[in-house]
Amino acid sequence: MGSTNDAVTNIVIDELELEETIDSVDVDADLIDEYEADSLGLIQVLARLNKEIGVKIPRDQAGGLTTIRKIWDRVNTDLVASAS
């Protein structure tokens, strides 16, 4: 697997069924407003992050994760915290 950010991006693209590639997706675009993600899709993203990367983000803390970049930041912060 590539970098963690690439893995997160691929999960988001796959689960939200975006017509983007890892190279063309706008990581700062609002997933709901610009990519028309729904709550079920976002929950599926959280489930895959837990399963494939080992980062568990509670649903009640997911509201601020509105862009891929914000998800990257949260995942990387959690991974660093769990490694210490």
PDB file of N, CA, C and O in Angstrom:
ATOM      1  N   MET A   1       0.845  -1.172   0.000  1.00  0.00           N
ATOM      2  CA  MET A   1       0.000   0.000   0.000  1.00  0.00           C
ATOM      3  C   MET A   1       0.889   1.233   0.000  1.00  0.00           C
ATOM      4  O   MET A   1       1.974   1.223   0.583  1.00  0.00           O
ATOM      5  N   GLY A   2       0.422   2.312  -0.665  1.00  0.00           N
ATOM      6  CA  GLY A   2       1.155   3.562  -0.692  1.00  0.00           C
ATOM      7  C   GLY A   2       1.053   4.260   0.641  1.00  0.00           C
ATOM      8  O   GLY A   2       0.898   3.627   1.685  1.00  0.00           O
ATOM      9  N   SER A   3       1.143   5.557   0.591  1.00  0.00           N
ATOM     10  CA  SER A   3       1.075   6.327   1.830  1.00  0.00           C
ATOM     11  C   SER A   3      -0.304   6.240   2.470  1.00  0.00           C
ATOM     12  O   SER A   3      -1.283   5.855   1.832  1.00  0.00           O
ATOM     13  N   THR A   4      -0.355   6.600   3.717  1.00  0.00           N
ATOM     14  CA  THR A   4      -1.633   6.616   4.427  1.00  0.00           C
ATOM     15  C   THR A   4      -2.603   7.572   3.751  1.00  0.00           C
ATOM     16  O   THR A   4      -3.784   7.260   3.603  1.00  0.00           O
ATOM     17  N   ASN A   5      -2.108   8.738   3.341  1.00  0.00           N
ATOM     18  CA  ASN A   5      -2.998   9.690   2.669  1.00  0.00           C
ATOM     19  C   ASN A   5      -3.573   9.113   1.385  1.00  0.00           C
ATOM     20  O   ASN A   5      -4.747   9.326   1.083  1.00  0.00           O
ATOM     21  N   ASP A   6      -2.761   8.386   0.627  1.00  0.00           N
ATOM     22  CA  ASP A   6      -3.272   7.738  -0.591  1.00  0.00           C
ATOM     23  C   ASP A   6      -4.329   6.704  -0.248  1.00  0.00           C
ATOM     24  O   ASP A   6      -5.348   6.605  -0.932  1.00  0.00           O
ATOM     25  N   ALA A   7      -4.096   5.935   0.805  1.00  0.00           N
ATOM     26  CA  ALA A   7      -5.064   4.918   1.210  1.00  0.00           C
ATOM     27  C   ALA A   7      -6.383   5.564   1.618  1.00  0.00           C
ATOM     28  O   ALA A   7      -7.453   5.089   1.237  1.00  0.00           O
ATOM     29  N   VAL A   8      -6.312   6.655   2.397  1.00  0.00           N
ATOM     30  CA  VAL A   8      -7.521   7.368   2.809  1.00  0.00           C
ATOM     31  C   VAL A   8      -8.254   7.908   1.582  1.00  0.00           C
ATOM     32  O   VAL A   8      -9.472   7.772   1.472  1.00  0.00           O
ATOM     33  N   THR A   9      -7.520   8.512   0.673  1.00  0.00           N
ATOM     34  CA  THR A   9      -8.127   9.077  -0.536  1.00  0.00           C
ATOM     35  C   THR A   9      -8.824   7.992  -1.345  1.00  0.00           C
ATOM     36  O   THR A   9      -9.943   8.189  -1.818  1.00  0.00           O
ATOM     37  N   ASN A  10      -8.171   6.854  -1.506  1.00  0.00           N
ATOM     38  CA  ASN A  10      -8.785   5.754  -2.260  1.00  0.00           C
ATOM     39  C   ASN A  10     -10.051   5.242  -1.589  1.00  0.00           C
ATOM     40  O   ASN A  10     -11.018   4.904  -2.272  1.00  0.00           O
ATOM     41  N   ILE A  11     -10.057   5.180  -0.265  1.00  0.00           N
ATOM     42  CA  ILE A  11     -11.249   4.743   0.464  1.00  0.00           C
ATOM     43  C   ILE A  11     -12.392   5.716   0.214  1.00  0.00           C
ATOM     44  O   ILE A  11     -13.517   5.300  -0.063  1.00  0.00           O
ATOM     45  N   VAL A  12     -12.107   7.009   0.311  1.00  0.00           N
ATOM     46  CA  VAL A  12     -13.146   8.020   0.087  1.00  0.00           C
ATOM     47  C   VAL A  12     -13.683   7.936  -1.339  1.00  0.00           C
ATOM     48  O   VAL A  12     -14.896   7.946  -1.547  1.00  0.00           O
ATOM     49  N   ILE A  13     -12.790   7.854  -2.317  1.00  0.00           N
ATOM     50  CA  ILE A  13     -13.211   7.761  -3.715  1.00  0.00           C
ATOM     51  C   ILE A  13     -14.091   6.533  -3.931  1.00  0.00           C
ATOM     52  O   ILE A  13     -15.129   6.613  -4.587  1.00  0.00           O
ATOM     53  N   ASP A  14     -13.672   5.410  -3.380  1.00  0.00           N
ATOM     54  CA  ASP A  14     -14.408   4.158  -3.555  1.00  0.00           C
ATOM     55  C   ASP A  14     -15.766   4.198  -2.857  1.00  0.00           C
ATOM     56  O   ASP A  14     -16.788   3.902  -3.476  1.00  0.00           O
ATOM     57  N   GLU A  15     -15.785   4.555  -1.594  1.00  0.00           N
ATOM     58  CA  GLU A  15     -17.029   4.511  -0.818  1.00  0.00           C
ATOM     59  C   GLU A  15     -18.046   5.546  -1.271  1.00  0.00           C
ATOM     60  O   GLU A  15     -19.250   5.293  -1.229  1.00  0.00           O
ATOM     61  N   LEU A  16     -17.576   6.706  -1.701  1.00  0.00           N
ATOM     62  CA  LEU A  16     -18.496   7.748  -2.148  1.00  0.00           C
ATOM     63  C   LEU A  16     -18.774   7.666  -3.644  1.00  0.00           C
ATOM     64  O   LEU A  16     -19.516   8.475  -4.202  1.00  0.00           O
ATOM     65  N   GLU A  17     -18.155   6.663  -4.285  1.00  0.00           N
ATOM     66  CA  GLU A  17     -18.347   6.419  -5.713  1.00  0.00           C
ATOM     67  C   GLU A  17     -18.103   7.682  -6.543  1.00  0.00           C
ATOM     68  O   GLU A  17     -18.894   8.043  -7.414  1.00  0.00           O
ATOM     69  N   LEU A  18     -16.975   8.341  -6.238  1.00  0.00           N
ATOM     70  CA  LEU A  18     -16.625   9.558  -6.961  1.00  0.00           C
ATOM     71  C   LEU A  18     -16.096   9.211  -8.343  1.00  0.00           C
ATOM     72  O   LEU A  18     -15.473   8.169  -8.543  1.00  0.00           O
ATOM     73  N   GLU A  19     -16.352  10.089  -9.278  1.00  0.00           N
ATOM     74  CA  GLU A  19     -15.846   9.904 -10.639  1.00  0.00           C
ATOM     75  C   GLU A  19     -14.503  10.608 -10.778  1.00  0.00           C
ATOM     76  O   GLU A  19     -14.216  11.218 -11.808  1.00  0.00           O
ATOM     77  N   GLU A  20     -13.702  10.522  -9.760  1.00  0.00           N
ATOM     78  CA  GLU A  20     -12.391  11.153  -9.709  1.00  0.00           C
ATOM     79  C   GLU A  20     -11.339  10.065  -9.529  1.00  0.00           C
ATOM     80  O   GLU A  20     -11.645   8.933  -9.154  1.00  0.00           O
ATOM     81  N   THR A  21     -10.106  10.432  -9.803  1.00  0.00           N
ATOM     82  CA  THR A  21      -8.986   9.551  -9.516  1.00  0.00           C
ATOM     83  C   THR A  21      -8.197  10.160  -8.365  1.00  0.00           C
ATOM     84  O   THR A  21      -8.445  11.297  -7.964  1.00  0.00           O
ATOM     85  N   ILE A  22      -7.264   9.409  -7.847  1.00  0.00           N
ATOM     86  CA  ILE A  22      -6.443   9.911  -6.758  1.00  0.00           C
ATOM     87  C   ILE A  22      -5.687  11.174  -7.182  1.00  0.00           C
ATOM     88  O   ILE A  22      -5.382  12.024  -6.346  1.00  0.00           O
ATOM     89  N   ASP A  23      -5.383  11.297  -8.480  1.00  0.00           N
ATOM     90  CA  ASP A  23      -4.651  12.463  -8.980  1.00  0.00           C
ATOM     91  C   ASP A  23      -5.549  13.650  -9.285  1.00  0.00           C
ATOM     92  O   ASP A  23      -5.073  14.785  -9.331  1.00  0.00           O
ATOM     93  N   SER A  24      -6.842  13.412  -9.495  1.00  0.00           N
ATOM     94  CA  SER A  24      -7.721  14.515  -9.894  1.00  0.00           C
ATOM     95  C   SER A  24      -8.676  14.984  -8.797  1.00  0.00           C
ATOM     96  O   SER A  24      -9.279  16.049  -8.924  1.00  0.00           O
ATOM     97  N   VAL A  25      -8.821  14.215  -7.738  1.00  0.00           N
ATOM     98  CA  VAL A  25      -9.765  14.591  -6.680  1.00  0.00           C
ATOM     99  C   VAL A  25      -9.259  15.839  -5.962  1.00  0.00           C
ATOM    100  O   VAL A  25      -8.062  15.984  -5.716  1.00  0.00           O
ATOM    101  N   ASP A  26     -10.175  16.726  -5.632  1.00  0.00           N
ATOM    102  CA  ASP A  26      -9.849  17.944  -4.889  1.00  0.00           C
ATOM    103  C   ASP A  26      -9.940  17.618  -3.400  1.00  0.00           C
ATOM    104  O   ASP A  26     -11.035  17.460  -2.860  1.00  0.00           O
ATOM    105  N   VAL A  27      -8.795  17.520  -2.746  1.00  0.00           N
ATOM    106  CA  VAL A  27      -8.775  17.094  -1.347  1.00  0.00           C
ATOM    107  C   VAL A  27      -9.306  18.159  -0.401  1.00  0.00           C
ATOM    108  O   VAL A  27      -9.526  17.883   0.778  1.00  0.00           O
ATOM    109  N   ASP A  28      -9.515  19.375  -0.901  1.00  0.00           N
ATOM    110  CA  ASP A  28     -10.067  20.452  -0.091  1.00  0.00           C
ATOM    111  C   ASP A  28     -11.533  20.732  -0.393  1.00  0.00           C
ATOM    112  O   ASP A  28     -12.131  21.633   0.197  1.00  0.00           O
ATOM    113  N   ALA A  29     -12.109  19.968  -1.305  1.00  0.00           N
ATOM    114  CA  ALA A  29     -13.525  20.145  -1.643  1.00  0.00           C
ATOM    115  C   ALA A  29     -14.400  19.573  -0.536  1.00  0.00           C
ATOM    116  O   ALA A  29     -14.079  18.536   0.044  1.00  0.00           O
ATOM    117  N   ASP A  30     -15.497  20.247  -0.248  1.00  0.00           N
ATOM    118  CA  ASP A  30     -16.445  19.763   0.745  1.00  0.00           C
ATOM    119  C   ASP A  30     -17.120  18.506   0.188  1.00  0.00           C
ATOM    120  O   ASP A  30     -17.721  18.533  -0.886  1.00  0.00           O
ATOM    121  N   LEU A  31     -17.008  17.415   0.932  1.00  0.00           N
ATOM    122  CA  LEU A  31     -17.528  16.132   0.441  1.00  0.00           C
ATOM    123  C   LEU A  31     -19.040  16.150   0.254  1.00  0.00           C
ATOM    124  O   LEU A  31     -19.557  15.491  -0.648  1.00  0.00           O
ATOM    125  N   ILE A  32     -19.752  16.892   1.090  1.00  0.00           N
ATOM    126  CA  ILE A  32     -21.209  16.923   0.993  1.00  0.00           C
ATOM    127  C   ILE A  32     -21.653  17.916  -0.076  1.00  0.00           C
ATOM    128  O   ILE A  32     -22.465  17.580  -0.938  1.00  0.00           O
ATOM    129  N   ASP A  33     -21.124  19.131  -0.024  1.00  0.00           N
ATOM    130  CA  ASP A  33     -21.566  20.164  -0.956  1.00  0.00           C
ATOM    131  C   ASP A  33     -21.058  19.954  -2.376  1.00  0.00           C
ATOM    132  O   ASP A  33     -21.813  20.099  -3.338  1.00  0.00           O
ATOM    133  N   GLU A  34     -19.783  19.612  -2.508  1.00  0.00           N
ATOM    134  CA  GLU A  34     -19.205  19.523  -3.846  1.00  0.00           C
ATOM    135  C   GLU A  34     -19.239  18.123  -4.450  1.00  0.00           C
ATOM    136  O   GLU A  34     -19.304  17.975  -5.670  1.00  0.00           O
ATOM    137  N   TYR A  35     -19.197  17.091  -3.598  1.00  0.00           N
ATOM    138  CA  TYR A  35     -19.216  15.720  -4.115  1.00  0.00           C
ATOM    139  C   TYR A  35     -20.514  14.989  -3.792  1.00  0.00           C
ATOM    140  O   TYR A  35     -20.663  13.804  -4.092  1.00  0.00           O
ATOM    141  N   GLU A  36     -21.450  15.707  -3.178  1.00  0.00           N
ATOM    142  CA  GLU A  36     -22.791  15.188  -2.904  1.00  0.00           C
ATOM    143  C   GLU A  36     -22.786  13.883  -2.105  1.00  0.00           C
ATOM    144  O   GLU A  36     -23.592  12.984  -2.348  1.00  0.00           O
ATOM    145  N   ALA A  37     -21.859  13.802  -1.148  1.00  0.00           N
ATOM    146  CA  ALA A  37     -21.821  12.636  -0.265  1.00  0.00           C
ATOM    147  C   ALA A  37     -23.016  12.678   0.671  1.00  0.00           C
ATOM    148  O   ALA A  37     -23.491  13.750   1.048  1.00  0.00           O
ATOM    149  N   ASP A  38     -23.496  11.496   1.040  1.00  0.00           N
ATOM    150  CA  ASP A  38     -24.573  11.434   2.028  1.00  0.00           C
ATOM    151  C   ASP A  38     -24.033  10.827   3.321  1.00  0.00           C
ATOM    152  O   ASP A  38     -22.900  10.348   3.368  1.00  0.00           O
ATOM    153  N   SER A  39     -24.849  10.855   4.358  1.00  0.00           N
ATOM    154  CA  SER A  39     -24.385  10.382   5.657  1.00  0.00           C
ATOM    155  C   SER A  39     -24.014   8.907   5.637  1.00  0.00           C
ATOM    156  O   SER A  39     -23.065   8.507   6.311  1.00  0.00           O
ATOM    157  N   LEU A  40     -24.736   8.092   4.883  1.00  0.00           N
ATOM    158  CA  LEU A  40     -24.408   6.671   4.794  1.00  0.00           C
ATOM    159  C   LEU A  40     -23.023   6.475   4.173  1.00  0.00           C
ATOM    160  O   LEU A  40     -22.237   5.656   4.649  1.00  0.00           O
ATOM    161  N   GLY A  41     -22.733   7.211   3.133  1.00  0.00           N
ATOM    162  CA  GLY A  41     -21.416   7.115   2.509  1.00  0.00           C
ATOM    163  C   GLY A  41     -20.303   7.489   3.465  1.00  0.00           C
ATOM    164  O   GLY A  41     -19.253   6.846   3.488  1.00  0.00           O
ATOM    165  N   LEU A  42     -20.529   8.527   4.252  1.00  0.00           N
ATOM    166  CA  LEU A  42     -19.513   8.942   5.216  1.00  0.00           C
ATOM    167  C   LEU A  42     -19.327   7.912   6.318  1.00  0.00           C
ATOM    168  O   LEU A  42     -18.207   7.694   6.782  1.00  0.00           O
ATOM    169  N   ILE A  43     -20.413   7.277   6.741  1.00  0.00           N
ATOM    170  CA  ILE A  43     -20.310   6.205   7.740  1.00  0.00           C
ATOM    171  C   ILE A  43     -19.527   5.026   7.161  1.00  0.00           C
ATOM    172  O   ILE A  43     -18.741   4.397   7.868  1.00  0.00           O
ATOM    173  N   GLN A  44     -19.736   4.729   5.891  1.00  0.00           N
ATOM    174  CA  GLN A  44     -18.994   3.646   5.241  1.00  0.00           C
ATOM    175  C   GLN A  44     -17.510   3.985   5.161  1.00  0.00           C
ATOM    176  O   GLN A  44     -16.663   3.104   5.306  1.00  0.00           O
ATOM    177  N   VAL A  45     -17.191   5.254   4.930  1.00  0.00           N
ATOM    178  CA  VAL A  45     -15.787   5.683   4.926  1.00  0.00           C
ATOM    179  C   VAL A  45     -15.174   5.420   6.301  1.00  0.00           C
ATOM    180  O   VAL A  45     -14.075   4.874   6.397  1.00  0.00           O
ATOM    181  N   LEU A  46     -15.882   5.807   7.366  1.00  0.00           N
ATOM    182  CA  LEU A  46     -15.373   5.591   8.726  1.00  0.00           C
ATOM    183  C   LEU A  46     -15.149   4.113   9.013  1.00  0.00           C
ATOM    184  O   LEU A  46     -14.152   3.741   9.633  1.00  0.00           O
ATOM    185  N   ALA A  47     -16.073   3.270   8.565  1.00  0.00           N
ATOM    186  CA  ALA A  47     -15.942   1.830   8.792  1.00  0.00           C
ATOM    187  C   ALA A  47     -14.710   1.277   8.079  1.00  0.00           C
ATOM    188  O   ALA A  47     -13.986   0.454   8.639  1.00  0.00           O
ATOM    189  N   ARG A  48     -14.473   1.723   6.860  1.00  0.00           N
ATOM    190  CA  ARG A  48     -13.293   1.239   6.122  1.00  0.00           C
ATOM    191  C   ARG A  48     -11.996   1.762   6.714  1.00  0.00           C
ATOM    192  O   ARG A  48     -10.989   1.054   6.728  1.00  0.00           O
ATOM    193  N   LEU A  49     -12.012   2.999   7.204  1.00  0.00           N
ATOM    194  CA  LEU A  49     -10.811   3.526   7.859  1.00  0.00           C
ATOM    195  C   LEU A  49     -10.456   2.661   9.062  1.00  0.00           C
ATOM    196  O   LEU A  49      -9.284   2.375   9.308  1.00  0.00           O
ATOM    197  N   ASN A  50     -11.468   2.250   9.805  1.00  0.00           N
ATOM    198  CA  ASN A  50     -11.246   1.387  10.962  1.00  0.00           C
ATOM    199  C   ASN A  50     -10.715   0.030  10.522  1.00  0.00           C
ATOM    200  O   ASN A  50      -9.741  -0.472  11.082  1.00  0.00           O
ATOM    201  N   LYS A  51     -11.349  -0.554   9.531  1.00  0.00           N
ATOM    202  CA  LYS A  51     -10.982  -1.901   9.084  1.00  0.00           C
ATOM    203  C   LYS A  51      -9.619  -1.948   8.405  1.00  0.00           C
ATOM    204  O   LYS A  51      -8.820  -2.842   8.683  1.00  0.00           O
ATOM    205  N   GLU A  52      -9.349  -1.002   7.524  1.00  0.00           N
ATOM    206  CA  GLU A  52      -8.147  -1.095   6.688  1.00  0.00           C
ATOM    207  C   GLU A  52      -6.933  -0.355   7.245  1.00  0.00           C
ATOM    208  O   GLU A  52      -5.794  -0.729   6.965  1.00  0.00           O
ATOM    209  N   ILE A  53      -7.174   0.686   8.028  1.00  0.00           N
ATOM    210  CA  ILE A  53      -6.055   1.475   8.532  1.00  0.00           C
ATOM    211  C   ILE A  53      -5.937   1.348  10.051  1.00  0.00           C
ATOM    212  O   ILE A  53      -4.884   1.628  10.624  1.00  0.00           O
ATOM    213  N   GLY A  54      -7.009   0.929  10.687  1.00  0.00           N
ATOM    214  CA  GLY A  54      -6.969   0.742  12.129  1.00  0.00           C
ATOM    215  C   GLY A  54      -7.260   2.001  12.929  1.00  0.00           C
ATOM    216  O   GLY A  54      -6.920   2.088  14.109  1.00  0.00           O
ATOM    217  N   VAL A  55      -7.890   2.977  12.284  1.00  0.00           N
ATOM    218  CA  VAL A  55      -8.248   4.218  12.967  1.00  0.00           C
ATOM    219  C   VAL A  55      -9.755   4.229  13.155  1.00  0.00           C
ATOM    220  O   VAL A  55     -10.519   4.178  12.192  1.00  0.00           O
ATOM    221  N   LYS A  56     -10.172   4.297  14.426  1.00  0.00           N
ATOM    222  CA  LYS A  56     -11.596   4.314  14.724  1.00  0.00           C
ATOM    223  C   LYS A  56     -12.011   5.734  15.074  1.00  0.00           C
ATOM    224  O   LYS A  56     -11.563   6.299  16.072  1.00  0.00           O
ATOM    225  N   ILE A  57     -12.871   6.299  14.241  1.00  0.00           N
ATOM    226  CA  ILE A  57     -13.396   7.640  14.465  1.00  0.00           C
ATOM    227  C   ILE A  57     -14.869   7.477  14.814  1.00  0.00           C
ATOM    228  O   ILE A  57     -15.661   7.039  13.979  1.00  0.00           O
ATOM    229  N   PRO A  58     -15.239   7.826  16.038  1.00  0.00           N
ATOM    230  CA  PRO A  58     -16.648   7.705  16.417  1.00  0.00           C
ATOM    231  C   PRO A  58     -17.539   8.573  15.519  1.00  0.00           C
ATOM    232  O   PRO A  58     -17.139   9.659  15.098  1.00  0.00           O
ATOM    233  N   ARG A  59     -18.724   8.091  15.239  1.00  0.00           N
ATOM    234  CA  ARG A  59     -19.647   8.826  14.372  1.00  0.00           C
ATOM    235  C   ARG A  59     -19.908  10.236  14.878  1.00  0.00           C
ATOM    236  O   ARG A  59     -20.035  11.172  14.088  1.00  0.00           O
ATOM    237  N   ASP A  60     -19.989  10.388  16.198  1.00  0.00           N
ATOM    238  CA  ASP A  60     -20.295  11.713  16.743  1.00  0.00           C
ATOM    239  C   ASP A  60     -19.136  12.703  16.603  1.00  0.00           C
ATOM    240  O   ASP A  60     -19.307  13.897  16.849  1.00  0.00           O
ATOM    241  N   GLN A  61     -17.968  12.214  16.213  1.00  0.00           N
ATOM    242  CA  GLN A  61     -16.820  13.090  15.984  1.00  0.00           C
ATOM    243  C   GLN A  61     -16.532  13.284  14.501  1.00  0.00           C
ATOM    244  O   GLN A  61     -15.563  13.950  14.135  1.00  0.00           O
ATOM    245  N   ALA A  62     -17.356  12.713  13.665  1.00  0.00           N
ATOM    246  CA  ALA A  62     -17.103  12.751  12.230  1.00  0.00           C
ATOM    247  C   ALA A  62     -17.636  14.005  11.550  1.00  0.00           C
ATOM    248  O   ALA A  62     -17.313  14.259  10.390  1.00  0.00           O
ATOM    249  N   GLY A  63     -18.445  14.789  12.247  1.00  0.00           N
ATOM    250  CA  GLY A  63     -19.077  15.942  11.634  1.00  0.00           C
ATOM    251  C   GLY A  63     -18.110  16.962  11.061  1.00  0.00           C
ATOM    252  O   GLY A  63     -18.421  17.611  10.062  1.00  0.00           O
ATOM    253  N   GLY A  64     -16.956  17.116  11.667  1.00  0.00           N
ATOM    254  CA  GLY A  64     -15.986  18.084  11.182  1.00  0.00           C
ATOM    255  C   GLY A  64     -15.114  17.583  10.050  1.00  0.00           C
ATOM    256  O   GLY A  64     -14.318  18.337   9.492  1.00  0.00           O
ATOM    257  N   LEU A  65     -15.260  16.321   9.712  1.00  0.00           N
ATOM    258  CA  LEU A  65     -14.420  15.726   8.660  1.00  0.00           C
ATOM    259  C   LEU A  65     -15.099  15.923   7.309  1.00  0.00           C
ATOM    260  O   LEU A  65     -15.629  14.983   6.717  1.00  0.00           O
ATOM    261  N   THR A  66     -15.071  17.152   6.840  1.00  0.00           N
ATOM    262  CA  THR A  66     -15.833  17.508   5.646  1.00  0.00           C
ATOM    263  C   THR A  66     -15.027  17.487   4.352  1.00  0.00           C
ATOM    264  O   THR A  66     -15.590  17.620   3.266  1.00  0.00           O
ATOM    265  N   THR A  67     -13.713  17.321   4.467  1.00  0.00           N
ATOM    266  CA  THR A  67     -12.865  17.227   3.275  1.00  0.00           C
ATOM    267  C   THR A  67     -11.912  16.054   3.427  1.00  0.00           C
ATOM    268  O   THR A  67     -11.708  15.547   4.530  1.00  0.00           O
ATOM    269  N   ILE A  68     -11.343  15.635   2.335  1.00  0.00           N
ATOM    270  CA  ILE A  68     -10.349  14.561   2.396  1.00  0.00           C
ATOM    271  C   ILE A  68      -9.153  15.011   3.226  1.00  0.00           C
ATOM    272  O   ILE A  68      -8.604  14.223   3.997  1.00  0.00           O
ATOM    273  N   ARG A  69      -8.745  16.259   3.079  1.00  0.00           N
ATOM    274  CA  ARG A  69      -7.588  16.748   3.844  1.00  0.00           C
ATOM    275  C   ARG A  69      -7.860  16.688   5.352  1.00  0.00           C
ATOM    276  O   ARG A  69      -6.970  16.332   6.124  1.00  0.00           O
ATOM    277  N   LYS A  70      -9.070  17.029   5.770  1.00  0.00           N
ATOM    278  CA  LYS A  70      -9.407  16.951   7.196  1.00  0.00           C
ATOM    279  C   LYS A  70      -9.400  15.501   7.680  1.00  0.00           C
ATOM    280  O   LYS A  70      -9.017  15.224   8.817  1.00  0.00           O
ATOM    281  N   ILE A  71      -9.821  14.585   6.819  1.00  0.00           N
ATOM    282  CA  ILE A  71      -9.759  13.165   7.178  1.00  0.00           C
ATOM    283  C   ILE A  71      -8.305  12.729   7.288  1.00  0.00           C
ATOM    284  O   ILE A  71      -7.944  12.011   8.220  1.00  0.00           O
ATOM    285  N   TRP A  72      -7.455  13.160   6.336  1.00  0.00           N
ATOM    286  CA  TRP A  72      -6.019  12.858   6.425  1.00  0.00           C
ATOM    287  C   TRP A  72      -5.463  13.293   7.773  1.00  0.00           C
ATOM    288  O   TRP A  72      -4.790  12.529   8.464  1.00  0.00           O
ATOM    289  N   ASP A  73      -5.764  14.552   8.135  1.00  0.00           N
ATOM    290  CA  ASP A  73      -5.218  15.107   9.378  1.00  0.00           C
ATOM    291  C   ASP A  73      -5.647  14.280  10.583  1.00  0.00           C
ATOM    292  O   ASP A  73      -4.833  13.982  11.457  1.00  0.00           O
ATOM    293  N   ARG A  74      -6.912  13.913  10.632  1.00  0.00           N
ATOM    294  CA  ARG A  74      -7.426  13.138  11.767  1.00  0.00           C
ATOM    295  C   ARG A  74      -6.785  11.753  11.815  1.00  0.00           C
ATOM    296  O   ARG A  74      -6.353  11.298  12.874  1.00  0.00           O
ATOM    297  N   VAL A  75      -6.727  11.088  10.665  1.00  0.00           N
ATOM    298  CA  VAL A  75      -6.150   9.741  10.615  1.00  0.00           C
ATOM    299  C   VAL A  75      -4.677   9.784  11.024  1.00  0.00           C
ATOM    300  O   VAL A  75      -4.240   8.969  11.837  1.00  0.00           O
ATOM    301  N   ASN A  76      -3.916  10.712  10.478  1.00  0.00           N
ATOM    302  CA  ASN A  76      -2.495  10.784  10.802  1.00  0.00           C
ATOM    303  C   ASN A  76      -2.264  11.148  12.253  1.00  0.00           C
ATOM    304  O   ASN A  76      -1.334  10.629  12.871  1.00  0.00           O
ATOM    305  N   THR A  77      -3.088  12.030  12.821  1.00  0.00           N
ATOM    306  CA  THR A  77      -2.990  12.372  14.241  1.00  0.00           C
ATOM    307  C   THR A  77      -3.255  11.143  15.106  1.00  0.00           C
ATOM    308  O   THR A  77      -2.535  10.883  16.070  1.00  0.00           O
ATOM    309  N   ASP A  78      -4.298  10.389  14.750  1.00  0.00           N
ATOM    310  CA  ASP A  78      -4.627   9.192  15.518  1.00  0.00           C
ATOM    311  C   ASP A  78      -3.529   8.134  15.409  1.00  0.00           C
ATOM    312  O   ASP A  78      -3.214   7.466  16.394  1.00  0.00           O
ATOM    313  N   LEU A  79      -2.946   7.978  14.225  1.00  0.00           N
ATOM    314  CA  LEU A  79      -1.881   6.994  14.046  1.00  0.00           C
ATOM    315  C   LEU A  79      -0.642   7.367  14.866  1.00  0.00           C
ATOM    316  O   LEU A  79      -0.015   6.495  15.468  1.00  0.00           O
ATOM    317  N   VAL A  80      -0.290   8.644  14.894  1.00  0.00           N
ATOM    318  CA  VAL A  80       0.858   9.096  15.684  1.00  0.00           C
ATOM    319  C   VAL A  80       0.589   8.869  17.175  1.00  0.00           C
ATOM    320  O   VAL A  80       1.459   8.406  17.912  1.00  0.00           O
ATOM    321  N   ALA A  81      -0.643   9.206  17.606  1.00  0.00           N
ATOM    322  CA  ALA A  81      -0.988   9.038  19.019  1.00  0.00           C
ATOM    323  C   ALA A  81      -0.950   7.577  19.430  1.00  0.00           C
ATOM    324  O   ALA A  81      -0.521   7.256  20.539  1.00  0.00           O
ATOM    325  N   SER A  82      -1.395   6.688  18.549  1.00  0.00           N
ATOM    326  CA  SER A  82      -1.413   5.268  18.897  1.00  0.00           C
ATOM    327  C   SER A  82      -0.018   4.651  18.872  1.00  0.00           C
ATOM    328  O   SER A  82       0.214   3.614  19.494  1.00  0.00           O
ATOM    329  N   ALA A  83       0.913   5.285  18.153  1.00  0.00           N
ATOM    330  CA  ALA A  83       2.276   4.765  18.083  1.00  0.00           C
ATOM    331  C   ALA A  83       3.104   5.174  19.301  1.00  0.00           C
ATOM    332  O   ALA A  83       4.153   4.589  19.571  1.00  0.00           O
ATOM    333  N   SER A  84       2.629   6.180  20.032  1.00  0.00           N
ATOM    334  CA  SER A  84       3.432   6.637  21.181  1.00  0.00           C
ATOM    335  C   SER A  84       3.113   5.872  22.441  1.00  0.00           C
ATOM    336  O   SER A  84       3.700   6.137  23.490  1.00  0.00           O
TER     337      SER A  84
END
